[in-house]
Amino acid sequence: MQQKTDAPRRIETEAARHPRRSPRRVTDWSGLILAAPAVLLVAAFTLYPFAHALYTSTQLSSPIIEAKFVGLQNYHDVITSSYFLDAAKTTALFTAVSVPVLVVLGVLVAVLLNEPFFGNTFLRAGMLLPWAIPAAAAGVIWQWVFLDDSGALNVSLYSLGVIDDYVPWLTTPELARMVVVIVFIWTQLPLVSILLLAALQAVSKDLYDAAAVDGASALGRFRYITLPGIRPMLVIVTVYEILMALATFDLTYSLTGGGPGTATTLLAYFIWSETFNQLSFGQGAALAVLIALASLVAIFVILRALPDDALLGEDR
C-alpha cells in the first residue's frame, strides 16, 4: 500500500523536474525566427543610417577638410542660424496649412467616391495617377503650369480675359508658398482619399439604415456614424501626412528651388543645401537628427492628445 501511495508523488516530482515545453513557447520562437530577416533589414536601413548621422553630427565633417570632433557645436550653429529659423517657420506654416486641408478634402472625396454613380470605378482608378507620379516629376509638370511668362495657367487666364497681365506665381513669395501647398495636396490627395474610402466601406450599412429609420439627417449620419467609423484611419492618415510634410524635399527642389529667395525653403531642402551646397556634412547631419526628433515629438503629441480609444474600432 505504501508503494502505491508513493507512486503518484514520484510522478509529480519527475514532472516538476522535467516540465514539458508548451506549444506557445515553441510558437514564439518560430515567430521570432520568421521575423528576424525583416527586423535585420529594418535595422540595417534605418538604425544604422540614423546612428551614422548621429555620429556625423558631432564631427566637423567636409570633403575639403579633415574630420574633427566638435561635440554639440553643429547643433548650436544650426539652431542659432537665421536660415534655420526661417526654414523652420516655413515648414511649420506649410504643415499647418496643407495637412488639415488635405485631410478635409480626403474625407469629402472619400464620401463622394463611396456613392454609386456612373464612372465611379474609372474615377477611383484614375485618382491614383497623381500619387503614382514621382514628386520631382510632379514639380516639373506644375512648374510648366505656373511659369510667370509662358505658363499654361497664365496663358489660359489671359486668353479668357480674366487677367490683364501675367501673374508672377513662382517669383512672388506668398504666391510661391501657395503653389507649393497646392501641388503637395494634389500629389497626396489620391492616397488619402483611397485609404479613407477603404475605412468608409468597412462601416456597416445597417447603421445608416437604422439612422435613416430614426429620422437622422445626412449631417447627423455623417457626424455620428461616418466620422466615428473612419476615426482610426483619420489618425493614421494625419500622422502620415505630417511626416510627409516635414520631409518634403523633391517637390520644392523641382518646383521652386527653395525660392524666391528662401520663401519655400523647407527644412528638408535646407538640409540638402547645407550638406551639398555648403559641403557641411556635420551640420547637415545635425539638421537631419533634429528633424527626426521633431517628427517623433509631433507623433507623440498627437497620440497623447487623442482619446485612448482613437485607434480602436467602435466594437472594442
C-alpha positions as CSV (number, residue, x, y, z in Angstrom):
1,M,0.0,0.0,0.0
2,Q,2.9,2.4,0.7
3,Q,4.4,1.8,-2.7
4,K,1.0,2.5,-4.4
5,T,0.7,5.7,-2.3
6,D,4.2,7.0,-3.2
7,A,3.8,6.3,-6.9
8,P,1.7,9.5,-7.7
9,R,4.1,11.6,-5.7
10,R,7.1,10.3,-7.7
11,I,5.3,11.0,-10.9
12,E,4.6,14.6,-9.8
13,T,8.2,15.1,-8.7
14,E,9.6,13.9,-12.1
15,A,7.1,16.2,-13.9
16,A,8.2,19.1,-11.9
17,R,11.9,18.4,-12.7
18,H,11.3,18.0,-16.4
19,P,8.5,20.3,-17.4
20,R,7.2,20.0,-20.9
21,R,7.7,22.9,-23.3
22,S,4.4,24.5,-24.0
23,P,3.4,24.8,-27.7
24,R,3.1,28.6,-27.1
25,R,6.8,28.9,-26.3
26,V,7.8,27.0,-29.4
27,T,5.5,29.2,-31.5
28,D,7.0,32.3,-30.1
29,W,10.5,31.2,-31.0
30,S,9.4,30.3,-34.5
31,G,7.7,33.7,-34.9
32,L,10.9,35.4,-33.9
33,I,12.9,33.3,-36.3
34,L,10.5,34.2,-39.1
35,A,10.5,37.9,-38.3
36,A,14.3,38.1,-37.9
37,P,15.1,38.8,-41.6
38,A,12.7,41.7,-41.7
39,V,13.9,43.0,-38.4
40,L,17.5,42.9,-39.6
41,L,16.6,44.7,-42.8
42,V,14.8,47.4,-40.9
43,A,17.8,47.8,-38.6
44,A,20.2,47.9,-41.5
45,F,18.4,50.5,-43.4
46,T,17.1,52.7,-40.5
47,L,19.0,52.2,-37.3
48,Y,22.5,52.1,-38.9
49,P,21.9,55.3,-41.1
50,F,20.5,57.1,-38.0
51,A,23.4,56.1,-35.9
52,H,25.9,57.2,-38.6
53,A,24.1,60.5,-38.9
54,L,24.2,61.0,-35.2
55,Y,27.9,60.3,-35.2
56,T,28.5,62.6,-38.2
57,S,26.5,65.4,-36.5
58,T,29.2,65.6,-33.8
59,Q,32.0,66.0,-36.4
60,L,33.3,68.9,-38.3
61,S,32.9,66.8,-41.5
62,S,33.5,68.1,-45.0
63,P,35.2,66.6,-48.1
64,I,37.6,69.6,-48.2
65,I,38.9,69.4,-44.6
66,E,39.9,66.7,-42.2
67,A,37.1,65.4,-39.9
68,K,37.3,66.7,-36.3
69,F,35.1,66.0,-33.2
70,V,33.2,69.1,-32.2
71,G,30.6,67.7,-29.9
72,L,27.3,69.7,-30.0
73,Q,28.8,72.6,-31.8
74,N,27.0,71.7,-35.1
75,Y,23.6,71.7,-33.2
76,H,24.4,75.1,-31.7
77,D,25.4,76.6,-35.1
78,V,22.3,75.2,-36.8
79,I,19.8,76.2,-34.1
80,T,21.1,79.8,-33.9
81,S,21.2,80.2,-37.6
82,S,18.7,82.7,-39.1
83,Y,18.3,80.4,-42.1
84,F,17.3,77.5,-39.9
85,L,14.7,79.6,-38.1
86,D,13.3,80.8,-41.4
87,A,13.1,77.2,-42.8
88,A,11.5,76.0,-39.5
89,K,8.8,78.7,-39.7
90,T,8.2,78.0,-43.4
91,T,7.9,74.2,-42.7
92,A,5.6,74.8,-39.7
93,L,3.3,77.1,-41.8
94,F,3.4,74.7,-44.7
95,T,2.4,71.7,-42.5
96,A,-0.2,73.6,-40.6
97,V,-2.0,74.7,-43.8
98,S,-1.6,71.7,-46.1
99,V,-2.3,68.8,-43.7
100,P,-5.8,70.0,-42.4
101,V,-6.9,71.0,-45.9
102,L,-5.6,67.6,-47.3
103,V,-7.5,65.6,-44.6
104,V,-10.7,67.5,-45.1
105,L,-10.6,67.2,-48.8
106,G,-9.7,63.5,-48.4
107,V,-12.8,62.9,-46.3
108,L,-15.1,64.7,-48.8
109,V,-13.6,62.9,-51.8
110,A,-14.0,59.5,-50.0
111,V,-17.6,60.2,-49.2
112,L,-18.2,61.1,-52.9
113,L,-16.5,58.0,-54.2
114,N,-18.5,55.9,-51.8
115,E,-21.7,56.9,-53.6
116,P,-22.8,54.8,-56.6
117,F,-22.7,56.8,-59.9
118,F,-21.6,56.3,-63.5
119,G,-17.9,56.2,-63.9
120,N,-17.2,55.7,-60.2
121,T,-14.7,52.8,-60.8
122,F,-12.9,54.7,-63.5
123,L,-12.6,57.7,-61.3
124,R,-11.2,55.6,-58.4
125,A,-8.5,54.2,-60.7
126,G,-7.7,57.5,-62.3
127,M,-7.3,59.2,-59.0
128,L,-4.2,57.2,-58.2
129,L,-2.3,58.7,-61.1
130,P,-1.2,61.9,-59.3
131,W,0.1,59.9,-56.4
132,A,1.9,57.4,-58.7
133,I,3.8,60.3,-60.3
134,P,7.1,61.0,-58.5
135,A,7.1,64.2,-56.6
136,A,10.1,65.5,-58.6
137,A,8.2,64.9,-61.9
138,A,5.1,66.5,-60.5
139,G,7.1,69.6,-59.6
140,V,8.4,69.9,-63.2
141,I,4.8,69.4,-64.5
142,W,3.4,72.1,-62.3
143,Q,6.3,74.4,-62.9
144,W,5.3,74.4,-66.5
145,V,1.7,75.3,-65.4
146,F,2.7,78.2,-63.1
147,L,5.5,79.7,-65.1
148,D,5.3,83.5,-64.9
149,D,5.6,84.4,-68.6
150,S,4.7,81.3,-70.6
151,G,2.9,79.1,-68.1
152,A,-0.2,77.3,-69.1
153,L,-2.3,78.9,-66.3
154,N,-1.3,82.5,-67.2
155,V,-1.8,81.9,-70.9
156,S,-5.2,80.4,-70.3
157,L,-6.3,83.2,-67.9
158,Y,-5.0,85.9,-70.2
159,S,-6.7,84.4,-73.3
160,L,-10.0,84.3,-71.4
161,G,-9.7,87.9,-70.3
162,V,-9.6,87.0,-66.6
163,I,-6.2,88.8,-66.1
164,D,-4.7,91.8,-67.9
165,D,-1.1,90.8,-67.1
166,Y,0.7,87.6,-66.3
167,V,0.7,86.7,-62.6
168,P,4.2,86.0,-61.1
169,W,3.2,82.8,-59.4
170,L,6.7,81.5,-58.8
171,T,8.6,84.7,-58.2
172,T,6.3,86.2,-55.5
173,P,6.9,84.7,-52.1
174,E,3.3,84.4,-50.9
175,L,2.1,83.0,-54.2
176,A,5.0,80.6,-54.4
177,R,4.2,79.2,-51.0
178,M,0.6,78.8,-52.1
179,V,1.7,77.0,-55.2
180,V,3.8,74.5,-53.1
181,V,0.8,73.8,-50.9
182,I,-1.5,73.2,-53.9
183,V,0.9,70.8,-55.6
184,F,1.6,69.0,-52.3
185,I,-2.2,68.5,-51.8
186,W,-2.5,67.4,-55.4
187,T,0.1,64.7,-55.0
188,Q,-1.1,63.4,-51.7
189,L,-4.9,63.6,-52.0
190,P,-5.4,60.3,-54.0
191,L,-3.7,58.2,-51.4
192,V,-5.6,59.9,-48.5
193,S,-8.9,59.5,-50.3
194,I,-8.4,55.9,-51.1
195,L,-7.4,55.0,-47.6
196,L,-10.4,56.8,-46.1
197,L,-12.6,55.2,-48.7
198,A,-11.5,51.8,-47.6
199,A,-12.2,52.7,-44.0
200,L,-15.6,54.1,-45.0
201,Q,-16.6,51.0,-46.8
202,A,-15.9,49.0,-43.7
203,V,-18.6,50.8,-41.8
204,S,-21.7,48.7,-41.5
205,K,-24.6,49.7,-43.8
206,D,-27.1,48.6,-41.2
207,L,-26.0,51.6,-39.1
208,Y,-27.0,54.0,-41.8
209,D,-30.3,52.2,-42.4
210,A,-31.1,52.3,-38.7
211,A,-30.3,56.0,-38.6
212,A,-32.4,56.8,-41.6
213,V,-35.3,55.0,-40.0
214,D,-34.9,57.1,-36.8
215,G,-35.0,60.2,-39.0
216,A,-31.4,61.3,-38.7
217,S,-30.3,63.8,-41.3
218,A,-27.4,63.4,-43.7
219,L,-25.3,65.6,-41.5
220,G,-26.2,63.7,-38.4
221,R,-25.4,60.4,-40.1
222,F,-22.0,61.8,-41.1
223,R,-21.3,63.1,-37.6
224,Y,-22.4,60.1,-35.5
225,I,-21.7,57.2,-37.9
226,T,-19.2,58.1,-40.6
227,L,-16.7,60.1,-38.6
228,P,-16.5,57.6,-35.7
229,G,-16.2,54.7,-38.2
230,I,-13.2,56.2,-40.0
231,R,-11.6,57.8,-37.0
232,P,-8.7,55.2,-36.7
233,M,-7.8,55.8,-40.3
234,L,-8.1,59.5,-39.9
235,V,-5.5,59.4,-37.1
236,I,-3.1,57.2,-39.3
237,V,-3.6,59.5,-42.3
238,T,-3.0,62.7,-40.3
239,V,0.2,61.4,-38.7
240,Y,1.5,60.1,-42.1
241,E,0.8,63.4,-43.9
242,I,2.5,65.4,-41.1
243,L,5.6,63.3,-41.6
244,M,5.4,63.7,-45.4
245,A,5.1,67.5,-45.0
246,L,8.1,67.6,-42.7
247,A,10.2,65.5,-45.1
248,T,9.1,67.2,-48.4
249,F,12.2,67.9,-50.5
250,D,11.9,66.7,-54.1
251,L,8.7,68.8,-54.7
252,T,10.3,72.1,-53.7
253,Y,13.6,71.2,-55.3
254,S,12.0,70.7,-58.8
255,L,9.2,73.3,-58.5
256,T,10.7,76.4,-56.9
257,G,14.3,75.5,-55.9
258,G,13.5,76.9,-52.5
259,G,12.8,80.3,-53.8
260,P,12.1,83.0,-54.5
261,G,14.9,83.8,-52.0
262,T,14.1,81.4,-49.1
263,A,10.3,81.7,-49.3
264,T,9.8,78.0,-50.0
265,T,12.9,76.6,-48.3
266,L,11.6,73.8,-46.2
267,L,13.7,72.0,-43.6
268,A,14.4,69.0,-45.8
269,Y,15.5,71.3,-48.7
270,F,17.7,73.3,-46.2
271,I,19.4,70.0,-45.2
272,W,20.3,69.3,-48.8
273,S,21.5,72.8,-49.4
274,E,23.6,72.8,-46.2
275,T,25.1,69.4,-47.0
276,F,25.8,69.5,-50.7
277,N,25.9,73.2,-51.5
278,Q,27.8,74.3,-48.4
279,L,29.6,70.9,-48.1
280,S,29.0,70.9,-44.4
281,F,28.1,67.3,-43.7
282,G,28.3,67.7,-40.0
283,Q,25.6,70.5,-39.8
284,G,23.5,68.7,-42.4
285,A,23.5,65.6,-40.2
286,A,22.7,67.7,-37.2
287,L,19.7,69.1,-39.1
288,A,18.6,65.6,-40.1
289,V,18.7,64.4,-36.5
290,L,16.7,67.5,-35.4
291,I,14.0,66.8,-38.0
292,A,13.8,63.2,-36.9
293,L,13.4,64.2,-33.3
294,A,10.8,66.8,-34.2
295,S,8.8,64.2,-36.1
296,L,8.9,61.9,-33.1
297,V,7.8,64.7,-30.9
298,A,4.9,65.6,-33.3
299,I,3.7,62.0,-33.4
300,F,3.9,61.7,-29.6
301,V,2.0,65.0,-29.0
302,I,-0.7,63.9,-31.5
303,L,-1.2,60.5,-30.0
304,R,-1.2,61.9,-26.4
305,A,-3.8,64.4,-27.4
306,L,-6.2,61.8,-28.8
307,P,-8.6,59.8,-26.7
308,D,-7.5,56.4,-25.5
309,D,-9.8,54.6,-28.0
310,A,-9.0,56.8,-31.0
311,L,-7.2,53.9,-32.8
312,L,-9.8,51.3,-31.9
313,G,-13.0,50.5,-33.7
314,E,-16.4,51.1,-32.3
315,D,-16.7,47.4,-31.2
316,R,-13.6,47.5,-28.9
